[in-house]
Amino acid sequence: MFYTAAVTEMSDVGTEMQCVNYVTDSTNVSILTVGANSVVHYGIPEQPTVEHEAPTPVLCIVHKPVGPIMSARRRSRDPDPEADCRLLVGVKHDVTSNEFMTLTFSENLSNGIVGTDINDPSHQYLIDVTSISTVSSEDHSERPSRCQYCPLLPDQSQITLTRNICGFWLRFFGPATIFDVSLGLRVAKLRNDETFPKTPEDTTTDSETIELVDEVTISIETCSARRRRKNNPEKEVRDRDGEDLKTTRWKDVWIHESKERTDSSCALVPRMMGRTKRTGSLKTKVYGTILSRLETLGEEGNWAEFDYFSAQLVKTYERKDVDLYLVVVLEQAFAEYYKRNLGAAVTIAKGALKTLKKRPADNTTMLAGRTYYLLSAIYQVARKYGVAEKCMEHAQQALSDFEIGEDTGNACYNKGSLYTDIIANDSCPSDRMFDEVRESLELAICHWCKDPSGCVAHQRRAHTKLASALLVCDSQQGRARSVNPRNVEAARKSIETVRKELWQGMPKRGRCRFLLTESDLYYREKGYTLSQEKAQEARHLAEECGFKLEKDMAEQRLLNLAGCQRSIPTRTTSQLLNAVALADSTLGSSMASPQDTSSEQHS
């Protein structure tokens, strides 16, 4: 059920745009229930006997694009006010309010907007694009429809937007059509748990989304762009030093029809999907047995047996079952990733994507998502964070409507892992990046707990990664920064959770990562000797099992700890014994000196 509300005529002085009597739909509904024994007095407003509920905030459209919008042909990094269109919104306390709430806005890493109430910072609101779809299309060509969007925030001088107004830049590609763009408003609350305590100087970005309270949908018509040749091609804007300005984080939304697409990056990621589950051979015990065996061999570092077993499986299923064949191929790519053969891992993963486009599979969505979060992990190790983040978004989009479990948890974990790495290599990471890491890893644990297998190994991995993110020791730059003691204590709790509840059956790779995280904990507690012992133990285990990635991580820690050890004066055993003997003799002489003095006085 919907109600209709008209937005009164408004004017945006800074942007010189108007929205006259624009009608929006909202999901907020008030229903009066009259019981069998109730008495209604006509002509007199009935006073409710129940307590008043808290007002439900609503999302209001301030400005929307008017008239057909020209489809874009270029993909510039920064928004162009002349070519791109804007969608402006505000938040009201309830449907009867006349003024917008006083909010401060910040950008969320997932391209949403976080609004914090200035009068009550404990109240936070998330505004994001919930869906984009096409209503009709007059051009039935092979070109897919596409939309890009990014947040539009007011600056401090309020030149770009008036007060309490935010919005999104929109850019459309493809044939002439009508887009339905839906915006959602979610209410958030601050965390009060002890696992992640807040410091007095922390801001109110530590929030947890709890519910969708309002949603509005607008229709935007586009028309095909005409091809024209420019005499002066557009150049990228550069700053005074000749470097590119900070790029805008555009988010892509591809709208697919039933026809097969050929794009290499998003062709396997449909926009709208029902909650799907594994089907065909990936729902049988054979799949579970094969995957469990391959993962165990890889986690234990038995590469010779892994290579032989996986090669036999590839021969068996290459022509027989494309789903099982690709599952094995992706495990081979994971193996190359763990061996630090990143080029081979990328080649295998991209080959899997090509196979998915050529041969029909029963679980295309799941396999595409699995391939993309593998590619994201590979590019993360190579420190190509932009490409890694793009692959991560493709993985999350592919698995957005897939059954909650192992693969969706892996996608969430991949996001947390990526931002952990970015934080470690950032000289001044923002608080919201830490929030993204924590929320992603917590969400990964929740997804894995709902999997029939429980994914205990993955839960261990997430707790270890969470502790690692709090300690920020994955890079030299991160180690040089100070860490809040409360974060160190929270990391210790995560490590203790693994020790007490998830330790049994931990494979060698997981043990190696855990030892490295323990080393980081002792480093933050200035227990350099214990930190060095744990790092040496991790390096020995990595060398024994052929874990090149973990070996490099251990050696980086040992190199840093060597510098810490040199800065602390050390003594050999003989030097310590001599010092003790000297201290004893000094103590003895000091005790005897008063008697000697008194005897001299008597004499």
HELIX and SHEET records of a PDB file:
HELIX    1   1 GLY A  280  LYS A  283  5                                   4    
HELIX    2   2 LYS A  285  GLU A  300  1                                  16    
HELIX    3   3 TRP A  303  TYR A  317  1                                  15    
HELIX    4   4 VAL A  322  TYR A  338  1                                  17    
HELIX    5   5 LEU A  342  LYS A  358  1                                  17    
HELIX    6   6 THR A  364  VAL A  381  1                                  18    
HELIX    7   7 TYR A  385  ALA A  398  1                                  14    
HELIX    8   8 GLU A  406  ALA A  424  1                                  19    
HELIX    9   9 ASP A  431  LYS A  450  1                                  20    
HELIX   10  10 VAL A  456  LEU A  471  1                                  16    
HELIX   11  11 GLN A  476  ALA A  480  1                                   5    
HELIX   12  12 PRO A  485  GLU A  501  1                                  17    
HELIX   13  13 LYS A  508  ARG A  524  1                                  17    
HELIX   14  14 TYR A  528  CYS A  545  1                                  18    
HELIX   15  15 LYS A  548  SER A  567  1                                  20    
HELIX   16  16 THR A  573  HIS A  602  1                                  30    
SHEET    1   A 2 TYR A   3  VAL A   7  0                                        
SHEET    2   A 2 TYR A  22  SER A  26 -1                                        
SHEET    1   B 2 MET A  10  ASP A  12  0                                        
SHEET    2   B 2 MET A  17  CYS A  19 -1                                        
SHEET    1   C 5 VAL A  58  HIS A  63  0                                        
SHEET    2   C 5 CYS A  85  LYS A  92 -1                                        
SHEET    3   C 5 CYS A 166  PHE A 173 -1                                        
SHEET    4   C 5 SER A 145  LEU A 152 -1                                        
SHEET    5   C 5 LYS A 251  ILE A 255 -1                                        
SHEET    1   D 6 ILE A  69  MET A  70  0                                        
SHEET    2   D 6 SER A 207  CYS A 223  1                                        
SHEET    3   D 6 THR A 177  LEU A 190 -1                                        
SHEET    4   D 6 GLN A 124  SER A 137 -1                                        
SHEET    5   D 6 ILE A 113  ASP A 117 -1                                        
SHEET    6   D 6 LEU A 103  GLU A 107 -1                                        
END                                                                             
